[in-house]
């Protein structure tokens, strides 16, 4: 199992890999996506400052930094007007 997968997540990833057919096109990519998904940082997971920095550095080095493999956004843009509204400056 790749580093970053622990206990329950490694079992879930292994089950998903075993259920992935090894024929046809794109199966290697599906396996890579499964491993990435199961080793991802989860919502609410506490990270150290160094882990946060490393995560952002890694994101900056990807070819598609704005979305995860499922299409969910990884980065959002908050414009000045939105920030001013949130801080009741307008």
ZIQUI-V44560 format. One record per residue. N is the residue number from 1. RES is the residue in one small letter. PHI is phi as a letter, one per 30 degrees, with the letter a starting at -180 (* if undefined). Layout:
BEGIN
n res phi
N RES PHI
N RES PHI
END
This chain:
BEGIN
n res phi
1 x *
2 x d
3 x d
4 x j
5 x c
6 x b
7 x g
8 x d
9 x d
10 x d
11 x d
12 x d
13 x d
14 x d
15 x d
16 x d
17 x d
18 x d
19 x d
20 x d
21 x d
22 x d
23 x c
24 x i
25 x c
26 x i
27 x d
28 x d
29 x d
30 x d
31 x d
32 x d
33 x d
34 x d
35 x d
36 x d
37 x d
38 x d
39 x c
40 x d
41 x d
42 x c
43 x e
44 x i
45 x d
46 x d
47 x b
48 x d
49 x d
50 x d
51 x d
52 x d
53 x d
54 x d
55 x d
56 x d
57 x e
58 x d
59 x d
60 x d
61 x d
62 x d
63 x d
64 x b
65 x d
66 x c
67 x a
68 x d
69 x e
70 x d
71 x j
72 x d
73 x d
74 x c
75 x b
76 x b
77 x c
78 x c
79 x d
80 x e
81 x d
82 x d
83 x d
84 x d
85 x d
86 x d
87 x c
88 x h
89 x c
90 x c
END
